Amino acid sequence: MSFNNALSGVNAAQKDLNVTANNVANVNTMGFKESRAEFADVYANSIFVNAKTQVGNGVATGAVAQQFHQGALQFTNNALDLAIQGNGFFVTSDGLTNLDRTYTRAGAFKLNENSYMVNNQGHYLQGYEINADGTPKAVSINATKPIQIPDRAGQPKMTSLVEASFNLSIENKTTPTDPTKFDPKDSTTFANSTSVTIYDSLGAPHVITKYFVRHQEPGQDGVPVTPGTWSMFAYEGDKPINITGGISPAAGIPTGIEMVFTSGGKLDTTTPVAPIKTEALGTPGAGIITNGADPAQSMEIRLGTVTQFNSPFDVTRLTQDGATVGHLTKVEITPDGVVSATYSNATTLKVAMVALAKFANSQGLTQVGDTSWRQSLLSGDALPGTPNSGTLGSIKSSAVEQSNVDLTTQLVNLITAQRNFQANSRSLEVNSSLQQTILQIR
């Protein structure tokens, strides 16, 4: 029996060495959880055995129990790197329609060729569909879907309205000019200018520039015009755009509008400057839309707060209602797990919410490799939830969870296991010597 006892001790020491070596090998594995070899003594009992004099039968491995305490966070520059600060697990699947879920703490995610968030094994990160306010539509494991971040967003929408508010400066450096001599290529013939990008029905951009010409006051060069009068003209590059019902001061200059200001520097509302509407941008005269987009497109220019003060030229509002197709420029993931994508057309979409799950007994999970687990009878069913709720924990973007292995502790364990192995080997050697002595008795 002593042989068996010593042999079980050698096996236990070897198991301890194997577990410790595995922990050390994975000290740099993201999301790895260290294991601990747990042992139990062995007794063969029966109702006829005197328990007071019974000798044990050695040792057996009770369990190799994983320790799910939090690992340190390592911060990165990748917004798709995720870490959980809490007890939850990421939910993944190995197929787009596969309902078999695996669970992991390793959050090194990236986009695949179809813009789905996947880990290094190609497993899809699962998330909840969300409402416009960022709340999940349903919270259950079967309701999770792979998170896809589209690389484009929106449909082209042609611009029909431009809104503008500005102050036209009358500082001394702003020299009055003659609108009949206006030339967009000569900056001395206008006082100020501002540009806005509009879009046609195909989403193609066009930069429209508005030029402001301050009229000469009465008595200057004998030009009899109203005090505080400005003209506004519109161009795309060197192509003039006529204002419907506007005034052309001279041949070769497009029709524009005149704006008259009161002595208080405010726009004279009795002057008919609204609505300001351009000609069709695809007409032969304008020739701006030539790419097959809707040639009948025109714009209304709506003036907001327009002033003429002795202060620098200042545009306080300049918006347009068109849009083009946007390309992905940035991804953000909040501590609540909401994945937001920002696009080049200034559109921000809330794509999904990262799904988390927890278990009644995490140590009962079945290891499947690649720092992933599956639920088992011992772990209980996965309990789904949302980030930042309960003990699931919050999501940290641009961070990954490191292994929770304490290398110093593991090296001490290696020494202890080695000593145990040597001691049990010595027991085998002593038993062998005793039996050899008995065999030599004559």
Buried (B, 14 or more C-beta within 10 A) or exposed (E): EBEEBBBBBBBBBBBBBBBBBBBBEBBEBBBBBBBBBEBEEEEEEEEEEEEEEEEEBBBEBEEBBBEBEBBEBEEBEBBBBBBBBBBBBBBBBBEEEEEEBBBBBBBBBEBEEEBBBBBEBEBBBBBBEBEEEEEBEEBEBEBBBBBBBBEEBBEBBBBBBBBBBBBBBBEEEBEBBBBBBBEBEEEEBBBBBBEBEBBBBBBBEBEBBBBBBBBBBEEEEEBEBEEBBBBBBBBBEEBBBBBEEBEBBEEEBBBBBBBBBEEEBBBEEEBEBEEBBBBBBBBEBBBBBEEEBBBEBBBBBBBEEBBBBEEEBBBEEBEBBBBBBBEBEEBEBBEBBBBBBBBBBEBEBBBBBBBBBBBEEBBBBEEEEBBBBBBEEEBBEBBBBBBBBEEBBBBBBBBBBBBBBEEEEBEEBBEBBBEBBEEBBEBBEEBEEEEEEEEEEE
